[in-house]
Amino acid sequence: MIYYFTEYTRLILCFGLSLFITFILLPSIVDISRARGLVAVPNSRTSHSNEVPILGGLGVFIGFIISCLIFLSFSTFPRFQYLFAGLIIIFFVGFKDDVVGISPMKKFWGQMVAALIIIEFGQIRITDLHGFLGFHEIGYSVSLFLTLITIVGITNCFNLMDGIDGLSSSLGILSSAAFGWWFFRFGQYDWTVLSAGLTGALVAFFYFNVFGRKYKIFMGDTGALLLGYLMSVMAVEFNEFNTSFSGDMAIPSTPAIAVGVLMIPVFDTIRVSLTRLLKGKSPFLADKTHIHHYLLSLGCSHFTATIILFLTGLGFVFLSFLLSGLSSLYLLLILLCVASVLSFITIYFAKKKQMAV
């Protein structure tokens, strides 16, 4: 049936259906979560004061999956079946963690299995570094290792950033739309449809997460891991599609642009982990040192902090594509310098305010 639709129509319908299904499902999921006690209870680390249902990722998953199953062309791109197999594993890992809890090691191995499925069976992996540090094509072992780190790392970056209302979903909307725009521009329509399906589900979730009163809901590990996994795979595919281009279509700084699109969650996770290690603490120790925590300490509301970080992420996206003619090394250094300066300024004023109190 999808063959009767133009690419534009397929894109719009997938976005609309995903948004509609997720929007319709989330109120029921809120009611079920409350009835079963599946709520986030406020504690010293959280920034909310009331019990909030945590299974928003379930609605995102269902809306996304149904719309993509209808509007994706599995016959022309069969690798999607392996992507969805990995997604199902990620979904159940996150769902179990939200409902009954799961050890960090089991969660890690679940992510590894999901990553290996898409790498080995789907053949979606990093094979070329586009001249970064002098490297172009890389061998299978290095490719496997680098892709595993990329997928598992980005998956956890989004999970760790899910700390205030609307943050993970807004950054997911931004990243998915940025990759989707590029996929559409260069004729990768099935990947554009995938991006549209994810974006639609996230828009519906964002509404309930940020503006919901009676039906306010959190994404939970189910949604955050799902989002991170999909973003990591899109980043890998973005890198790989550029290996087939030459001349004016070639983008020499592809790896750095992929980082730029995901700059907020990736940079903040690396910064927080390094800070904890330098203090002799575990990088996985939960605390309030993420950039959104500092924005809250400056007096920003959840919504204001989310908008600030979304606009900053949007700036990194524009900067990345604007300077795409540079080498990956130079562009990455520029992005890291800008991110470091912005983080330093925010943290400096937040700590100064805390000392003044």
N, C-alpha and C positions, 0 to 999 in steps of 0.2 A: 504493500500500500504506500510505503514511503516514496516509491518511484513516481507517484502522481504529484508530489509536491516539489516546488522549486527549492533551491537551497535556502533562500531567504525565508520562505514559508516554513520550512522544516525547523529552521533556527527559532523563529518566533513562536511556533506551536510548542516546541520542546520547552522553551523558557516559560511560556504561559501555563502549560499543563503542570509542570513541576511546581511552579508558584501556587497554582490553584490547589493541587493535592496536598501540599505541605500546609497551606493556609487552612484548609478544611480539617486536616488531621490533628493539628497541634492542640486545639481546645480539648478534644477528647483525650489526648495523651496527657494533658495537664490533669484532667479529672481522674484518670486511671492512676497516675503517679501519686496524687494526693491520697487516693483511697488505699493504695498499697504502701504508703509511707516512703515512696522513692523521691525524697526531697533533700536538698542541700541545707544542712543545719549550720547556722552562723557560728563561727569560732574566731580565735585570735588572728587567723590568717586571711579570713574572708572579708570582703568589703560590702556585704549585704547584711541587713539586720533581720530579715524574715526568712522563714523556710520557703524554698522555691523548688518546684519540680525540676528534675535534672535530665529528663529523657527527650529533650528537644532534638537530639541527633537522630532519634528514631523516625521522627517526621521528615527530617531532611533526607535520610536514607531512602525512605519509601517513595517520597515525591521524586527524588532524583532517579532512582532505579526504574520506576514505572515509565517515566517520560523518556528516558534513554532507551529502554527496551522497545518502545514504540517507534521512536524516530531515528535511531541509529541504524546504519546499514551494516549488519554483521557479515553479509555475503561479500561486500567489497573490502571490509576491514575485519577479518576474523580475530585479530589479536585482542579485540575488546572482550572476548569471552574470558581471557586470562586476567584482564584488568578487573572484571567483575568478580572472578573467583577470589582474587586477592582482596577486593573490597568486602566480600562476605566474611572473610577471616578477620579483617580489621574491625568490621561491624560487631562481630560476636566478642572479640577481645574487649572492645570498649563497652559493649552492653553488659558483659559480665562484671567489669570493673565498676560500672555505675550501680548495678543491682546488688551484688554480693561482695564485690571487691576481688582483686587479683594481685598476685605478687608482682613486683617490678620485673623480675626475671621472666616470668611467664608472659607478661605483656611484651617484653623485648623479643622473646622467641616467636611470639605470634606475628609481630611486625616483620621479623626476619623471614619467616615462611611466606608471608604475603608479598614481600619484596622479591624473594627468589622465584615465585610463580611468574610474576610479570617479567622478570629478567630472563629466566631460562626458557619458559614456554612462550611468553609473548615477545621475546627478543627485543624488549625495550630497555636499552642500556646505553651508557655513555661510551662512545667508541672514538671520539675525536675531541681534543681540547682546543682546537682552532688556533694553535700557536701560543697558547698560554704557557709562559715560562719556557718557550721553545718547543713545546710538545704539540704534535698534531694527532695522528692515529696512535692508539695505544693498544697493547696486547690484551688478550682475553682476561687473564688473571687480574691485571690492574683495572680493567674495565669493570669486572665483576665487583671487586672490592670498592671502587670509587662509587659505583651505582648503589651498592648496598648502603654505604655511608650516607649518600645523598637522600635516598628514600627514607631510611629510618630516621636520619637527622631532621629532615624537614617535617616529617610526620610528628615528631616530638616537639619541634619548635612551635607549631600551631597549638598543640596540646598545652604547652607551658604558658602560652600567651593568653589563654582563655581565662582571664582573671577579672574582667569587668564587663558590664553590659555592652553588647554590640561589637566588642573589639575583634574577636576572632572572625565573626561572620562578616564584618565590614572589610577586614583585610582579605578575607577569602573572596568576597565579591570583587574587590579591586584586582587581585591577582588573577582570578579566573577570567574576568573581563579583559584584562591586558593580554593574557595568553590567547584568549579566544579571538580578540581583534587580530592578532598576528596570524593565527591559524586561518582565519577567514581571508585575510589579505593575500595569503599565499596559497589559497586553494585547498587547504586541509579542512574540508567541510565537516567531516564526521567528528573531528576533534573540536570544531567550533560548536557543533550541536551538543557535545559532551559538556563543554564550558557553559553553554546556555542553560542546560539542565541543572547544573550545579548552582549557577548564579540565581536562577529562579527560586530554587529551594532555599537558598541563603537569604534572599530578599524577604521571603515570607517569614522565616525564622527571626530575622532582624526585627521585624515589626513587633512580634510578640515578646521578644527578649528585651527590647528597649522601651516600647510604648505600652506593652501589655500591663494591665492592672489585675483584672480578674484572672486572666490566662497568661500571666508572666511565666516564662520557662527558661531554663539554662540549657546549653548545648550538651554538657556532659562530655565524658571521654568518648562516648559513642560518636558524637558529631565532630569533636575536635580531631580525633584520630582519622576519621573518614576524610575530613577536609585536608589535613596535612598530607595524607597518602595521595590524594588526587592531585594536590598542588605539586608534590614531588615528581609524580609521573609526568605531569604537563611540563615541568621544568626540564626533565630529561628529554622529552620529545621535542621541545623547543630547541634544545641544543642539537639534537640529531637531525632534525629537518634541515637545519642550516648547512649541514655537511654536503648536501646535494646541490647547493646553489653556487653560482660563480658570477663574476662580473659585478654589475650594479646591484644584483640581488643578494650578494654575499654580505654577511655581517661578521666582521672579524672579531668582534667583542662579545660573541654569543654567550659564553659562560658568565661573563660579568653582568650582562643584561638580565640573565635569569636570576642572578643574585639580587640585582637591583629591584626587580619586580617583587621579590620576597624579602626585601631588605629589613623591614621592621621586625618581623618575628625571628629571622635568622640572626641579625646583628644583636638584638636584645638577648636572645638565648645564649649566644657565645659570650657576650659581655658579662651576663649574670653568672654563667658557669665558671669563667675565668676568675671573677671576683671571689667566688666562694672557694675555689681551689687555692688562691693566694692567701686566703684567711685560714687555710687548713681545714675547711669544711667540705662536705660532699657536694658535688655539683648538682645533685638531685635533691638537696635539702630545700624544703619549701620555706620561703620567707617573703618579705615585702620589699624586694630590691629590683623588681621589674620596673621598666620605665613608666608604666601606667600607675604604679604605686606612688612614684615620685610626683606625678601630675596630680594625683588625688591629694597628696600632702600639701601641694601648693594651693589647694582650695578648689580645684576643678571638680565638677560633677562627673559621674560616669559618662554621660552623654558628651560633655565638653571634651573630656580626655580622649574619648573614642574619635570624635571629629578631628581633634588635633593630630592624632596618630594616623588617621585615615588620610588627611590632607598631606601630611608629611610623607606617607607612603606613596601617594599620588605624585608628589614632587620627585621622589626617587625614580618612579616609572618614567616620567617625562625626561628627567635628566639622563637616564640610562639610554633611552632611544635617541635623544638629542645628540649625545656623544658617542653614538654607536660606531662611528668611523674610527674611533681610537682603538688601540690594542686592548685586549682583555686586562692586562696587567695595569695599564694606566687608568682605565676606567674604574677598575676595582679599587685602586688606591684612592681615586677621587671620591668614590662612594663611601669608602670606609672613613676617610677624613671628615667628610660632611656628617656622617652618622656619629662619629666620635665627638665632634664639636657640639652637635645638637644635644647629645646625651650628657656631655659634661656640663653644659649650661643649665640643663634641667635639673640635674642632680645637685649641682652647686647651690642653686637658689632654693631647692627643696630642703637641703641640709641647713642652709643659713636660716631659713624660716623656722625649722625645728629647734635650732639652738636659741633662737630669739624668744621662743615660747617659755 
